[in-house]
Amino acid sequence: MITIPWWIYKLTSRNPIANAKNNQPLPTVGKVMMIYGGNNTLYERAIETHQEHSRRLGYPLFILQREILDGVWNKYAILLSVLLQELAKPSDQRLQWLFWFDSDTVVMNPHMKLETFLPPVEADHVHLLLTKDWNGMNNGVFPIRVHPWSVQLLSAALAYPVVKPEVFLFWPDQSALANVLNENEHFARSVVYCPLRWFNAYMRSPDGESLNPDSPAELQFHPGDLLVHFPGTPRDHLAETLGPYLAIAEAHRAEWEPTAENTGYPEETVNFWRKQSSMPSNVDSTHWRGEN
């Protein structure tokens, strides 16, 4: 059973974090998740893979364990809470980015540094990284900058069903965020769409040992990737779907856990951001956001 040492309104890291007192640098990236309700054994095992990742690389992990709003909307509530907590700190003591992870994600490579995927310092107008699948934007995993812009965006997404009750939201929180981005250039111009495999890869074969020939390879998890995400998996299929991947993750097989430097991601991400930054300033923002 996962236990959090502090009441949820006094948010803190699930694991000890580096700080000036022990002569280690403060972390710049934090992780945010939620799990509540009973009978969550599979989700707890999944979150334990995130705890191991956080322990190895020093990321504070914030976990919401009590329902505040209705269902999926708690995602934006907990993110807003952590964002506001960080923004209240002196700027040199804040986290710089928060990574959201749905609880149906399993960290497969705890050596993969989240900083690998973030934009370079000169891209300081980029505040949110998202991914797309065959249904469009997927918000199961995403990094968001600790910045007032992020508070505005998540507040707008959280309020969307209240201020626009006539709009049908097929995937409630996800559709609300997509609509806010589509309807507001102020928000859209600060978003970049990244390759799904970077931090939101989907499952491959049922046993995890090979690619699924019926699905695009570029959307599937490959050994060495950060994690695997199982969007839309019914609760009664969690064991058979997540189970094989949890077993692999918990076995810590060396070939599945190379350091970030021994994957192709450092070079790939540098080239990706270099390509983005080389686009002329008059190029439409949809090109910058990787939609073409």
C-alpha positions in Angstrom: 0.0 0.0 0.0 1.3 3.4 -1.0 1.5 5.9 1.9 2.2 9.6 1.7 3.8 11.2 4.8 1.8 14.4 4.5 -1.8 15.4 4.2 -2.6 16.2 0.6 -3.0 20.0 1.2 0.6 20.1 2.5 2.1 18.7 -0.7 5.6 17.3 -0.6 7.8 14.8 -2.3 7.1 11.1 -2.0 10.9 10.7 -1.8 13.6 12.8 -0.1 14.9 15.4 -2.5 18.3 16.9 -2.9 18.8 20.3 -1.3 21.4 22.8 -0.2 21.7 21.2 3.2 23.3 18.1 1.8 25.4 20.0 -0.8 23.4 18.6 -3.7 21.6 20.7 -6.3 17.9 21.3 -6.0 15.9 19.3 -8.5 14.4 21.1 -11.4 11.8 18.5 -12.5 9.0 17.0 -10.4 6.5 14.3 -11.1 2.7 14.4 -10.4 0.2 11.6 -10.3 -3.0 10.5 -8.6 -4.5 7.3 -7.1 -7.4 7.0 -4.8 -10.3 4.6 -4.0 -10.0 0.9 -3.2 -8.7 -2.2 -4.9 -5.8 -0.4 -6.8 -3.2 -3.1 -6.6 -2.2 -2.8 -10.3 -2.1 0.9 -10.2 0.0 0.8 -7.0 2.5 -1.4 -8.6 2.6 1.0 -11.6 3.2 3.9 -9.2 6.0 2.0 -7.5 7.9 2.0 -10.8 7.6 5.8 -10.7 8.8 5.8 -7.1 11.9 3.8 -8.2 12.5 6.2 -11.0 12.2 9.2 -8.7 14.5 7.6 -6.1 17.2 6.9 -8.6 17.2 10.3 -10.3 16.1 12.6 -7.4 12.7 13.7 -8.7 10.1 14.8 -6.1 6.9 12.8 -6.7 3.6 14.4 -5.7 0.7 12.0 -5.5 -3.0 12.9 -4.9 -4.6 10.3 -2.8 -8.0 11.9 -2.0 -10.7 12.8 -4.5 -11.2 16.6 -4.5 -13.3 17.1 -7.7 -15.3 14.7 -9.9 -13.1 11.9 -11.4 -10.6 12.9 -14.1 -10.8 16.6 -13.3 -8.6 15.9 -10.2 -5.7 15.8 -12.7 -5.8 19.5 -13.3 -6.6 20.2 -9.6 -3.5 18.5 -8.3 -1.3 20.0 -11.0 -2.6 23.5 -10.2 -1.9 22.9 -6.5 1.7 21.9 -7.1 2.2 24.7 -9.6 1.0 27.3 -7.1 3.1 25.8 -4.4 6.2 26.1 -6.6 5.5 29.6 -7.8 5.1 30.8 -4.2 8.8 29.9 -3.7 11.8 32.2 -4.6 12.6 31.6 -8.2 15.9 30.0 -7.5 14.2 27.4 -5.3 11.4 26.3 -7.6 11.0 23.3 -9.8 11.1 24.4 -13.4 9.0 21.6 -14.9 6.3 19.2 -13.8 5.7 15.9 -15.5 2.1 14.6 -15.3 1.8 10.8 -15.5 -1.5 8.9 -15.6 -1.6 6.0 -13.1 -1.8 3.5 -16.0 1.8 4.2 -17.0 4.7 1.9 -16.1 8.2 3.2 -16.0 10.3 0.6 -18.0 13.6 2.4 -17.8 14.3 4.1 -14.5 17.6 5.4 -15.8 15.9 7.7 -18.4 16.3 11.4 -17.4 13.2 13.4 -17.9 15.3 16.4 -18.7 16.3 14.6 -22.0 13.0 15.6 -23.6 12.7 19.2 -22.4 13.3 22.2 -24.7 16.6 24.1 -24.6 16.8 27.2 -22.4 16.5 29.5 -25.4 13.0 28.1 -26.2 11.7 29.8 -23.1 8.3 30.5 -24.8 7.6 26.7 -24.9 5.6 25.9 -21.8 3.9 22.6 -22.6 4.9 19.4 -24.5 2.1 17.1 -25.8 1.8 14.0 -28.0 -0.7 12.7 -30.5 -2.1 9.4 -31.5 -4.7 8.3 -34.0 -7.4 10.1 -31.9 -5.5 13.4 -31.7 -3.9 14.8 -28.7 -3.3 12.5 -25.7 -2.8 14.0 -22.3 -1.8 10.9 -20.4 1.7 12.1 -20.0 3.0 15.6 -20.5 5.6 18.0 -19.1 4.4 21.5 -18.2 6.6 24.5 -17.2 6.3 26.0 -13.8 5.0 29.4 -15.0 2.0 31.6 -14.6 1.0 30.6 -18.2 0.5 27.1 -17.0 -1.8 28.2 -14.1 -3.9 30.1 -16.7 -4.1 27.1 -19.1 -5.0 24.5 -16.5 -7.6 26.9 -14.9 -9.2 27.4 -18.3 -9.3 23.7 -19.0 -10.7 22.9 -15.5 -13.4 25.6 -15.9 -14.3 24.6 -19.5 -17.3 22.3 -18.7 -18.7 25.0 -16.4 -18.3 28.0 -18.7 -19.3 26.0 -21.8 -21.8 23.4 -20.6 -23.2 23.1 -24.1 -20.0 21.6 -25.5 -19.8 17.8 -25.5 -16.5 16.5 -24.2 -15.9 13.0 -25.5 -12.8 12.5 -23.4 -13.6 15.0 -20.6 -10.4 16.5 -19.4 -8.5 15.7 -22.6 -11.1 17.2 -24.8 -11.4 20.3 -22.6 -7.6 20.9 -22.9 -7.7 20.3 -26.7 -10.5 22.8 -27.1 -8.8 25.5 -25.0 -5.7 25.1 -27.2 -7.7 25.2 -30.4 -9.7 28.2 -29.4 -6.9 30.4 -27.9 -3.7 31.3 -29.8 -2.3 32.7 -26.6 -2.1 29.2 -25.3 -1.5 27.3 -28.6 1.7 29.2 -29.6 3.5 27.9 -26.5 2.8 24.2 -27.1 5.0 21.8 -29.0 3.9 18.3 -30.1 6.6 15.7 -29.6 7.0 12.1 -30.9 4.8 9.9 -28.8 7.6 7.4 -28.0 9.6 10.0 -26.1 7.5 9.9 -23.0 4.1 8.5 -23.8 4.7 5.2 -25.7 1.9 2.7 -26.0 2.1 -1.1 -25.5 3.5 -3.5 -28.1 2.7 -7.2 -28.0 0.7 -8.5 -25.1 3.8 -10.1 -23.5 5.9 -7.0 -24.1 8.6 -8.9 -25.9 8.0 -7.9 -29.5 6.3 -5.2 -31.6 2.7 -5.5 -32.5 2.6 -5.7 -36.3 -1.0 -4.3 -36.3 0.1 -1.0 -34.8 2.5 1.7 -36.0 6.0 1.0 -34.6 6.6 4.7 -33.9 3.8 4.7 -31.3 4.9 1.5 -29.5 7.3 1.1 -26.6 10.8 -0.1 -27.5 13.4 -1.4 -25.0 15.2 1.6 -23.5 12.2 3.9 -23.7 11.0 5.7 -20.6 7.6 4.1 -20.1 4.6 2.4 -21.6 1.1 3.9 -21.3 -2.1 1.9 -21.5 -4.9 4.4 -22.3 -8.4 3.2 -22.3 -7.7 -0.1 -20.6 -10.8 -1.3 -18.8 -10.3 -2.0 -15.1 -11.3 -5.7 -15.5 -8.5 -6.1 -18.1 -5.7 -4.3 -16.1 -4.1 -7.5 -14.8 -3.7 -9.2 -18.2 -2.7 -5.9 -20.0 -0.4 -4.3 -17.5 0.8 -7.5 -15.8 3.4 -8.6 -18.3 4.9 -5.1 -18.5 5.0 -4.7 -14.7 6.8 -8.1 -14.5 9.4 -6.8 -16.9 9.8 -3.5 -15.1 10.1 -5.2 -11.7 12.8 -7.6 -13.0 15.1 -4.7 -14.0 16.5 -6.5 -17.0 19.7 -4.7 -18.0 18.9 -4.6 -21.7 15.7 -2.7 -21.0 17.3 -0.1 -18.7 20.2 1.6 -20.5 21.3 5.0 -19.3 19.8 7.9 -21.3 23.3 8.5 -22.8 23.2 4.9 -24.2 19.9 5.4 -26.0 19.4 7.4 -29.2 17.4 10.0 -27.4 20.0 12.7 -26.5 20.9 13.0 -30.2 17.3 12.7 -31.4 16.0 15.4 -29.0 18.8 17.8 -29.8 18.0 17.4 -33.5 14.3 17.9 -32.9 14.7 21.1 -31.0 17.3 22.4 -33.4 14.8 21.8 -36.2 12.1 23.7 -34.3 14.3 26.6 -33.5 15.5 27.0 -37.1 12.0 27.7 -38.4 11.5 31.2 -39.6 9.6 33.5 -37.2 6.8 34.0 -39.8 6.0 30.3 -40.0 2.5 29.5 -38.8 2.5 28.2 -35.2 1.0 24.9 -36.3 4.4 24.1 -37.9 6.2 25.0 -34.6 3.7 22.7 -32.8 4.7 19.8 -34.9 1.3 19.3 -36.5 2.5 19.1 -40.1 
